[in-house]
């Protein structure tokens, strides 16, 4: 089984809900990882802002983030442009050439490759 986890929640929303969504996404990835399942992570939409926050050692989800960092495929390039994200250190994904953007991850490709898609 393959699973792709898309993180869309906005760290700038200032709500516990967005942190809760992020935490549950990372915890889900961690569970798949330790179970030996194939799992991948994509930051998309306003979620492209998360990596910058998660790199900080004092962030409450930093330790969990470091545990699953090897499962991160990358950040949506087009979304990073729109939301002003600075995803240093991660690949920019441009598979889906949506007009007027620099490209986004392709959910169709993920499905064709057999991934179940979870969105947080």
N, C-alpha and C positions, 0 to 999 in steps of 0.2 A: 504494500500500500504506500502511495506517495501522498503527501499533504503539503500544500502551499498555504502559508499564513500571511495574509495581507494586513498591515497595520495602518489604519486610516485616522485614528483618533488624534486630536490636536493638543499638543502639550501646552499651547498658549491659551487654551480655553479656560484654564485656571480652575478646573473642576475636578473633584475626586473621581467623577465618572471616566474622564479621559485617562487618568492614571490607572484606574481600575481596569479599563479595557487593555491598556498596554501591559499591565502586570499579568492579566489573564492570558494574553497572547504569548508573552514570554514563557509563562508557566506551561502553557500547552506545548510550545516548541520543546521545552526542556523534557517534558514527559515523553513526547515522541522520540526525542534524541536518546534518552536513557533506556528506552524500550527497544532501541535498535531499528526504529522505523525511519524511512526516508522523509525528511522534512526540510522545507526551505522557507525563508522569511523575506518579505518584500515590504519596504516602506513606501507608501503611496498616499496621494492627497496631502492633507495637512500633516499626516504622519511622517512625511519626509523631514519634519523638524525634530523628530525624536532622537536620532543618533547624536546630535550635538549635545543634548541634555544627558543622554545615557553614558556618554564618555566621562562625565564628571564623577569622580569617586564618591562624592557625598550624595549622589542621587539615590533615592531609596530602591531603585530597580537596577542599579549599576552592577552589583554582584551577579544577579540573575542574567543580565545582559551579557556579561563576560562569559558566562557558562554556555551561552548559545550563539555567541558571536560567529563561530565557524559555520553556522547554518544560514547566515545572512547572504542572500544572493545579491541584493543591492537596493538602490533607491530609484524611484521613478524620476527620470530626468525632467520630463515635462512638468511634473508636479513640483519638483524642487524649484524649477524656474518660477512657477506661479506663486508658490508660497515662500519664496526667498530663503529656502533651506540651504545650509552649508554642510552637505553630507561627506565631509573629508574622510578619506580612507575606505570608502565603499564604491563599488561600481555603480555607474549611472545606467539604468536600464532604458532602452529605446526600441524594444522589439515591435511595439504597436505604434506605427507611424500615423498618429491621429493628426489630421490637418490643423495647422496653426500651432503645433507643439513640437518640441524636440524629441517626443516619443515617450511612451509609457510601457510598463510590462504588458505582455499579451496574455490575457486570461484564456483565450482560445487555445494558444499554444500549451499553456499549463494543463488544460483539460485533455488536449490531444495526447500529451505525454503521460496521461494517467493520474494526474494530481486531483485530489479533492481540495477544494478551495474554502478556507475559513477566513472570515473577515472580522476584524476587531476595530 
